[in-house]
Amino acid sequence: MALKQISSNKCFGGLQKVFEHDSVELNCKMKFAVYLPPKAETEKCPALYWLSGLTCTEQNFISKSGYHQAASEHGLVVIAPDTSPRGCNIKGEDESWDFGTGAGFYVDATEDPWKTNYRMYSYVTEELPQLINANFPVDPQRMSVFGHSMGGHGALICALKNPGKYKSVSAFAPICNPVLCPWGKKAFSGYLGTDQSKWKAYDATSLVKSYRGSQLDILIDQGKDDQFLLDGQLLPDDFIAACTEKKIPVVFRLQEGYDHSYYFIATFITDHIRHHAKYLNA
């Protein structure tokens, strides 16, 4: 599958690149960012996938989070895809910021008119890793995932739905129980239909309750002054309660004074890179 390089910038001894390709799953052109640390010049490195939140593209994380130094030091290839298909000309895809363009919610849609293009779950778990493994110096056996908000939800469900596929998982302010929050109800009813029993397959809190896989060590950072936490969009307590019941270890850090922004992410990103490096470089 042909990759078209859009940009390449040297950063902390490595290269921050952006590519475009024709996606089979999404039936459109997609961009993704990939950081190649200096270590990737001489050997295969672990792959760490970042999933972004609502309204984001591949650019937000690479320009705002300040992750490069830690990724360079720990020798991690970091991949950041877009958050939805683009330019599919589906009626209604650009009408709201929390559904359609920039809001793929990392599900495989089953409803018309979304099901042809909105297959972000299969894209980030299958097509993109296959593309990365074939074109970049990564070790396919060493892969982890993390993300923010909608992407934190994405990271959690990717890990929980694929036991053993990811060595570790972490999230910043994830949407933990989308079947019960306004964002999730809107997205899931649009993409997955009105049968709420089908929604649970993409709900981290529901997935934890039935998780039978290998040991997962979960790290979550949440800003205490996050407006979306206060508005009941994130519902981390539901997820923590489910993890506790299933004896799945989760480190949940409520960070005093922090909000939902990339200032919050940039503050704790190095901790998350270290968390993943511990498992990826073991």
C-alpha positions as CSV (number, residue, x, y, z in Angstrom):
1,M,0.0,0.0,0.0
2,A,1.6,3.3,-1.1
3,L,2.5,5.8,1.5
4,K,2.9,9.5,0.6
5,Q,5.1,11.5,2.9
6,I,3.6,14.9,3.8
7,S,6.2,16.2,6.2
8,S,9.4,15.3,8.1
9,N,11.0,17.3,10.9
10,K,14.0,16.4,13.1
11,C,13.1,16.3,16.8
12,F,15.3,15.1,19.7
13,G,17.5,13.2,17.3
14,G,14.6,11.4,15.6
15,L,12.2,12.3,12.9
16,Q,8.6,13.4,13.2
17,K,6.9,12.4,10.0
18,V,3.3,12.6,8.6
19,F,2.1,10.3,5.9
20,E,-1.1,9.9,3.8
21,H,-2.5,6.7,2.4
22,D,-5.6,5.2,0.9
23,S,-7.5,3.4,3.7
24,V,-9.3,0.2,2.8
25,E,-11.3,0.1,6.0
26,L,-12.4,3.8,5.8
27,N,-12.7,4.1,2.0
28,C,-10.9,7.5,2.0
29,K,-7.5,9.1,2.2
30,M,-6.1,9.2,5.7
31,K,-3.2,10.9,7.4
32,F,-1.2,9.6,10.3
33,A,1.9,10.8,12.2
34,V,4.8,8.6,13.1
35,Y,7.8,9.5,15.3
36,L,11.0,7.5,14.6
37,P,13.5,7.8,17.5
38,P,17.2,7.7,16.8
39,K,17.3,4.0,17.9
40,A,15.1,3.2,14.9
41,E,18.0,3.9,12.5
42,T,19.7,0.7,13.7
43,E,17.1,-1.7,15.1
44,K,13.4,-2.5,15.4
45,C,11.6,-0.5,18.1
46,P,8.4,-1.0,20.0
47,A,5.3,0.8,18.7
48,L,3.1,3.0,20.9
49,Y,-0.2,4.2,19.4
50,W,-1.8,7.4,20.5
51,L,-5.6,8.0,19.9
52,S,-6.7,11.6,20.0
53,G,-10.0,13.1,21.2
54,L,-13.0,14.9,19.7
55,T,-12.3,17.4,16.9
56,C,-8.6,16.4,16.7
57,T,-6.5,15.4,13.7
58,E,-3.0,13.7,13.7
59,Q,-1.5,17.2,14.4
60,N,-2.8,18.0,17.9
61,F,-0.8,15.4,19.7
62,I,2.5,15.8,17.8
63,S,2.4,19.6,18.2
64,K,1.1,20.1,21.7
65,S,1.9,17.2,24.0
66,G,5.7,17.4,24.2
67,Y,6.2,13.7,24.0
68,H,9.2,13.6,21.7
69,Q,12.0,13.8,24.2
70,A,10.7,10.8,26.3
71,A,9.9,8.8,23.2
72,S,13.5,9.5,21.9
73,E,15.1,8.5,25.2
74,H,13.1,5.3,25.5
75,G,13.4,4.3,21.8
76,L,9.7,4.2,21.1
77,V,8.1,4.6,17.6
78,V,4.9,6.6,18.3
79,I,2.0,6.6,15.9
80,A,-0.9,9.1,16.0
81,P,-3.7,8.5,13.5
82,D,-6.6,10.9,12.7
83,T,-9.8,10.6,14.6
84,S,-12.3,9.9,11.8
85,P,-12.6,9.4,8.1
86,R,-12.4,12.7,6.1
87,G,-14.2,14.1,3.1
88,C,-16.6,11.2,2.7
89,N,-19.5,13.5,1.7
90,I,-21.9,11.8,4.0
91,K,-25.0,14.0,4.8
92,G,-24.6,15.3,8.4
93,E,-21.0,14.4,8.9
94,D,-20.0,18.1,9.5
95,E,-23.1,19.2,11.4
96,S,-21.8,18.8,14.9
97,W,-18.4,18.6,16.6
98,D,-19.1,15.5,18.6
99,F,-20.4,13.3,15.8
100,G,-19.2,12.6,12.3
101,T,-16.0,14.3,11.2
102,G,-13.4,14.3,14.0
103,A,-15.6,12.1,16.1
104,G,-15.2,8.5,14.9
105,F,-15.3,7.2,18.5
106,Y,-13.1,4.2,17.5
107,V,-16.1,2.0,16.7
108,D,-17.1,0.1,13.5
109,A,-20.4,1.6,12.5
110,T,-23.2,-0.8,11.6
111,E,-25.8,1.8,10.6
112,D,-26.3,3.6,7.3
113,P,-25.0,6.0,6.1
114,W,-21.9,5.6,8.4
115,K,-21.0,1.9,8.1
116,T,-19.1,2.2,4.8
117,N,-16.6,4.6,6.1
118,Y,-16.8,4.9,9.9
119,R,-14.7,1.8,10.8
120,M,-12.1,3.4,13.1
121,Y,-11.9,0.4,15.4
122,S,-10.8,-1.9,12.6
123,Y,-8.6,0.9,11.2
124,V,-6.6,1.4,14.5
125,T,-6.4,-2.2,15.6
126,E,-5.8,-3.9,12.2
127,E,-5.2,-1.8,9.1
128,L,-2.9,0.8,10.6
129,P,-0.7,-1.6,12.6
130,Q,-0.3,-3.8,9.5
131,L,0.7,-0.7,7.5
132,I,3.2,0.4,10.3
133,N,4.7,-3.1,10.6
134,A,5.2,-3.3,6.8
135,N,6.8,0.1,6.3
136,F,8.7,1.1,9.5
137,P,11.3,-0.5,11.8
138,V,8.9,-1.7,14.5
139,D,8.7,-5.0,16.4
140,P,5.1,-6.3,15.8
141,Q,5.2,-8.2,19.1
142,R,5.8,-5.1,21.1
143,M,2.8,-2.7,20.9
144,S,1.0,-0.5,23.3
145,V,-1.8,2.1,23.2
146,F,-2.8,5.3,25.0
147,G,-5.1,8.3,24.3
148,H,-7.1,11.3,25.5
149,S,-10.8,11.7,26.1
150,M,-12.6,10.0,23.2
151,G,-9.1,8.5,22.4
152,G,-8.7,7.4,26.0
153,H,-12.0,5.5,25.5
154,G,-10.5,4.1,22.3
155,A,-7.3,3.0,24.0
156,L,-9.1,1.3,26.8
157,I,-11.5,-0.6,24.5
158,C,-8.7,-1.6,22.1
159,A,-6.7,-3.2,25.0
160,L,-9.8,-4.8,26.7
161,K,-11.2,-6.2,23.4
162,N,-7.8,-7.7,22.4
163,P,-6.2,-9.5,25.3
164,G,-2.4,-9.9,24.8
165,K,-2.3,-7.6,21.7
166,Y,-1.1,-4.6,23.7
167,K,1.6,-4.8,26.3
168,S,0.2,-1.8,28.3
169,V,-2.5,0.8,28.1
170,S,-3.0,4.3,29.6
171,A,-5.3,7.2,29.2
172,F,-5.8,10.9,29.9
173,A,-9.4,11.8,31.0
174,P,-11.0,8.9,29.1
175,I,-14.7,8.6,28.4
176,C,-15.0,5.5,30.6
177,N,-18.6,4.6,30.4
178,P,-20.0,6.0,27.1
179,V,-23.2,4.0,27.2
180,L,-24.2,6.3,30.1
181,C,-22.9,9.7,29.0
182,P,-24.4,12.2,26.5
183,W,-21.4,12.0,24.1
184,G,-21.5,8.3,24.0
185,K,-25.3,8.0,23.7
186,K,-25.3,10.4,20.7
187,A,-22.4,8.7,18.9
188,F,-23.4,5.1,19.6
189,S,-27.0,5.6,18.6
190,G,-25.8,7.2,15.4
191,Y,-23.1,4.6,14.5
192,L,-24.5,1.5,16.1
193,G,-28.2,1.9,16.2
194,T,-30.8,2.0,19.0
195,D,-30.2,-1.5,20.4
196,Q,-28.2,-0.5,23.5
197,S,-27.0,-4.1,24.1
198,K,-24.7,-3.6,21.0
199,W,-23.2,-0.5,22.6
200,K,-21.5,-2.5,25.4
201,A,-19.0,-4.0,23.0
202,Y,-17.4,-0.6,22.8
203,D,-17.8,0.5,26.5
204,A,-14.7,0.1,28.7
205,T,-16.7,-0.3,31.9
206,S,-18.8,-3.0,30.4
207,L,-15.8,-4.7,28.8
208,V,-13.9,-4.8,32.1
209,K,-16.7,-6.7,33.7
210,S,-16.3,-9.6,31.2
211,Y,-12.5,-9.4,30.7
212,R,-10.9,-12.8,30.9
213,G,-7.5,-11.9,29.3
214,S,-3.9,-11.6,30.4
215,Q,-2.9,-9.2,33.1
216,L,-3.4,-5.5,32.2
217,D,-1.8,-2.7,34.1
218,I,-3.8,0.5,33.5
219,L,-2.7,4.1,34.2
220,I,-5.3,6.9,34.1
221,D,-4.7,10.6,34.7
222,Q,-7.7,12.8,35.2
223,G,-7.8,16.6,35.9
224,K,-9.9,17.4,38.9
225,D,-11.0,20.7,37.3
226,D,-12.0,19.1,34.0
227,Q,-15.4,20.5,33.0
228,F,-16.3,17.3,31.2
229,L,-15.7,15.4,34.4
230,L,-18.0,17.7,36.2
231,D,-20.6,17.5,33.4
232,G,-20.8,13.7,33.7
233,Q,-19.2,12.8,30.3
234,L,-16.2,10.8,31.6
235,L,-17.5,8.7,34.5
236,P,-14.2,7.3,35.7
237,D,-15.7,6.1,39.0
238,D,-17.8,3.5,37.1
239,F,-14.7,2.1,35.4
240,I,-12.6,2.1,38.6
241,A,-15.4,0.2,40.5
242,A,-15.6,-2.4,37.7
243,C,-11.8,-2.8,37.8
244,T,-11.8,-3.2,41.5
245,E,-14.5,-5.8,41.4
246,K,-12.5,-7.8,38.7
247,K,-9.2,-7.2,40.5
248,I,-7.7,-5.5,37.4
249,P,-5.0,-3.1,38.6
250,V,-5.6,0.5,37.7
251,V,-3.6,3.5,38.9
252,F,-6.0,6.4,38.8
253,R,-4.5,9.8,39.6
254,L,-6.9,12.7,40.1
255,Q,-4.7,15.8,39.4
256,E,-5.6,18.9,41.4
257,G,-6.3,22.0,39.4
258,Y,-5.9,20.5,35.9
259,D,-8.4,20.7,33.2
260,H,-9.1,18.7,29.9
261,S,-6.5,20.4,27.8
262,Y,-3.2,19.6,26.2
263,Y,-1.5,21.6,29.0
264,F,-2.7,18.8,31.3
265,I,-1.5,16.1,28.9
266,A,1.9,17.8,28.5
267,T,2.4,17.9,32.2
268,F,2.1,14.1,32.7
269,I,3.0,12.7,29.2
270,T,6.5,11.7,30.4
271,D,5.0,9.5,33.1
272,H,2.8,7.8,30.5
273,I,5.8,7.2,28.1
274,R,7.7,5.7,31.0
275,H,4.7,3.5,31.9
276,H,4.7,2.0,28.4
277,A,8.4,1.8,28.1
278,K,8.5,-0.4,31.3
279,Y,6.4,-3.0,29.4
280,L,7.6,-2.5,25.9
281,N,11.3,-2.6,26.7
282,A,11.0,-5.4,29.2
